[in-house]
Amino acid sequence: MRKAFVLRAIMLLAALAVASPGFAAAVAPRQGKELRVYHIGNSVTDTIHYKSLQQMARANGDTYVYGRHMIAGAPLQFIWDKPPSGFKKNPYGFYPTALRDYKRDVITLQPFDRQLDSPDGFGDLPHCRKFIDLALQKSPHVQFYVYERWPRRKEREKNNPSAGYEPFDYEKQWLRQYRAGKWDGSNETRDYFEKVTQALRQAYPKLEKPVLMVPVGDVLLELDKRIRAGKAPGLEKIDELYVDGIHFNNVGAFIVGTTFYSTMFKRDPRGINASAYAPGKSEKDREIKPELAQAIQEAVWEVVSKHPLSGVSAETTATTAAAKGQAAASKASSNRKK
């Protein structure tokens, strides 16, 4: 009986493969992917928690090899101007060595505290271009990503975080329009990061891989909506991710890391264990229970798989779903044999 069932299944799969080559490709075992990634930014980039992301990727059969140049609180202009300063990951070192001497598959750039452009030349766009021009000399096939981060909470009393923060409407802040030349927080909005990304795509029309975006800010918007609808068990408001005006606890880091993983590797993160982002030393860290991890992963994939600037296409989504279905079927078959 079992042999007959297996034989029919094999015949059906063979027929489908002949009728549709795309189906055959979709059900082929998923191959692990290795990405050599270099991150440029400040402590907001460090929110990725690189070793945790490395563990997450490994658990899903992928390899994340990372380097980074990080200067706390620094915009891209400051990092470019101070190449021997900050924190690095050996053996790659600071950006001049890392970009000049090592080939990269992915480079991420974190705009921060600057305008798109400015008369003094300190804008995010000219400095993104400087890093891109340098990296292309060694890595002409690299994929560049703009890191779309999130807006800050405003302190009740300036320079006194102990006084707490003003009521925070994430959606209202995030969906504001960028106002060039205004220091009103509008350079921490969806509109701003999309303008950065689109301007870079226009500046480099002949890139083999057009500049893309890691849509963390938009994932947080989706999660904010789910929290307010009672669909994110364990979270009552988006503020609970913040440990201060801008930095995140481990749950926020899990959101950031999952969004980076899903975008860069083009993977559906649903079902990946969240243990890599277990609570650390911060008193604001918390356990990521399975139901919360699931809600976060669903929000990430809802955004990443549909975002026009993430680079994750509908084809990738379909292939991932087919591969997961095949894995589930194989597991079920193995259990029957037992």
N, C-alpha and C positions, 0 to 999 in steps of 0.2 A: 504493500500500500504506500509506504513512504517512498520507495524507489519510483513508483509511478508518479507520485506528486512532484518529486524532484525532476524527473524526466520532462513532465509537462511544463514545469517552470523554466527549464533550460530551453526547451523548444520555443516558448513564448518570448523569452529574452532574445533568442537568436532571430526570431521573426521581426521583432521590433528594431533590432540593430540593423537588419537588412533594409527595412522600410524607412528607417530614419537614422542616418549617420549621427545626427545631433544627439539622439537618445543614447547611442553607444558611447559618445564622448561624455555625456552627462553622468552615466552610471559607472564610468571607469573609476577605480579607486583614486581618491584624492591624494595627490602627491604633496608632501611637506614642502614648504617654501622657506628659503633663507633670504633675509634682507639685511644688508649692511647699512645702518642708519646713523646719521649724524644730526644731533639736535643743537640749535643755537637759540639761546634765550636766557631767561632769569629763573627765579624760584618757581614761577608759574609753569615753566617747562619741566622743572624738577618734580612737579606734581604728578607727572607720568609714573614716577616710582619705577625706574628703569629695570631693576632686578625683579620686581614683581611682574612687570610686563614680559620680561624674559621668561619667567616661570610660566606665565599664562600661555605664551606662545608655545613653549616646549610641551605643555600639557595637551595642546591641540595639534602636535606633530610639526610645528614650525620652529624656525630658528631666528632669533632677533639678536643681531650683533650690533652693539651701540657704542657710540662715542658722543661726547658733548662738550660744548664750551658754554659755561654758565657764569654770569656775574650777577649777584643778587641785586634786584631792583633796577637793572640796567636795560635801557632800550637798545635796539640793534646798532644805533649810531655809536654808542659808548663801547659796545663790544668790538666793533670794527676798529675804533680808534685806539683801543687798549688791548692789543692782541696777546700780550703776555700776562694779562690779569685774569683773576677769577678761578674757576674750577674746571678741571679737564679729566678725561678718562684715558689712561695710558693703554696701549702704546701710541694712540693717535694724537694725543696732545691738543693744544689750542688750535683754533680754526686755520691759521696759516699753514701749519704742517698737515693737519687732518684733511683739508681740502686739496692741498697741493700734491701730497704724496700718496694718498690712499683713494682708491676707487670706491664710490658710493652708489648704492641703489636708491637711497632715499635721503633727502635733506629737508629738515623742518625748520622754519623760520618763525619766530614769535614777535610780531609787532607789539610795541609797548610804549605808552606815554609819549607818543609823537603824533604829528599830523601826517596826512598823506604826503605832503610836500611842504616846504617852507623856504623862505628866502635865504635862510642861513645854511640850507643844505642838509639839515638834520632830520628830514622827514623819513618815514618808514620806507616809502617807495625807492628813493635813491640808494638806501642801504640794503634793501632786499636785492636790488640789482647788482650791487657790489659783490655780495656773497654769491649770487648766481653766476656772475661773470667769472669769478675765481674758480668756483667748483666745476664749471663746464670744461675747463682746460684739462682736467684729469678724468672727469666723469661725464662725457657727453651724452650718456644715456640715462642719467639720473632723473628721478622723479622728485620735483620740489613740491612741498606742501606749505601753505600758510596755516599757522596754528590759530584757529578761531577760538579765542578764549571767552571769558565771561565778564560781566560788569561787576564793579566793586560795590560794596555796601558803604553808605555814607555815615561817618561818625556823628553822634549827637553833638559832641564837642570836638572841635578840630584838634588833632594831635593828642587826643585823650581817649583811646579805645576802651579804657575801663568804664567810661560813662555809657557805653553801649552804642547801638546803631539805630538809625532812623528806620521806620517801617519800610520794608523792601518789597516793591512790586517788580518781580523779575521781568515779566512780560512787557510791562510799560517801559522799563529801562532799555530792554534789549531791542525793542522794535522802533526806537527813536531813529530819526534820520541824522546822518552825519552832517555836522555844520563846520565846514572848513574854517580853520583859524580860531575856532571857539574852544576854550578849555572847559567844557561843560559836561564832560563824560560821554559825549557822542562819538568819541573815538574808541569806545568800548561797546559797540553795537553791531548787530548783524550787518547793517548797511555799511559800516566802516570796513569790516573784514572782507565783505564781498567786493567792495570797491578796490581794496588792495589786491585781491586775487585777480579780479577782472583786468585791472590795469597792468599787472604783470603778464597776464596772458596776451594782452595786446602788444606789450613791449617786446615779447619774444614769440612772434607768430610762427617761427620755423623750428621751435623746440620739438624734438622727437616726442616728448611727453609734455603736454601743456601743464602749466602750473595748476595744482589742485588745492583743496582745503580740507583740513581735519575739523569737522563741524561740531566741536565740543559745545560751543555756545548754543547751537540749535538743539543739540541733544538735551541740554539742561532746560531749554524752553519746553520741549516735549515732556520731560520728566516733571517739570513744574505743573503742567496741565494735569498730568496723571496724579500727582500728589493732591492737588485741589479737588480732584474727582474721587479721591479715596482709593486709588488704584496702585499705590506704591506702599505696600505694607511695611511699617517701621519708620516711615517719614511723614511728618505732619506739615512741614513747610520747607521750602528750598533753603532757607537760612540755616537749617541744621547741618548743611554741608560745610559751612564756613567756620573757620576757627578764629578769624579776624575779619578785616575788611575785604581781603582778597584770597587768602590761602584756604585750602580745603583740608578736611580730615580724611581718614582712610576711605570713607564711603565716596567722597568726592574724587579722591585719587583713583578709586576703582572705576568710576564713571569716565574719567579722563583716559586712564590706561585702556579701558575696553574700547573707547571710541578710536583711539590711536591704533589699536590692534585691528579692529574691524575694518578701518579705512585703509591702512597701509597694506595689510595682508589680503584685503577683500574677502573677509571671512564673516560668516554669521556667528556671533558670539554666544547665542542662546545655548544654555546647557553647560558652558564652561564653568568649572569650579572657581569660586571666588576666594579660595583660601590664600592665594598669593597676596591678597590685600587685607589680611587679618589685622585686627587692631594693633597699633604700635604703642609708643610711650605717651602719646597725647591723651589728656583726660577727655578730649572731645571725640576720640575715636570710638567706634562701636562695632559690635558684631554684625557681619553682613549675613543675615539668615537667607536660606535658599529662596524664600518667596520674594525678598527684597532684591536679591541678585537677579532673579528672573525678571522682575519688573524693570530693572535698570537695563538688562540686556535686551529686552523687548523694545525699550525706548531707543536704545542705541541703534539697533538694526532697523527700526522703523525710519529713523532719520538717515542713517548712512546709506542704506540700500536705495533710497529715493532722492538723495540730495544731488542737485545738478552739478555741484562742484566737488563731490567726494571721489568721483572716478569709479564708483562701484555700480556697475551696470545691471540691468534687469537680467541679462544673460548670466552674469556671475551669481545673482540671487537664485536663478533657476537651477544652475549647476550645483550650488551648495545644497539646496533643498534635496535634489536628487541623490547627492552623495550621502547626506544624512539618512535619507530613506533607505538607501542600500545598506548602510551600516546597521540600521535598526533591524532590517530584514535578516541580515547575516547573523546578528545576535539572537534573534528569535529562532532561526534555524538551528543554531548551535545549542540553544536551550532545549529544543525538541529532541535533539539527538541524545542529550543527557537523560 
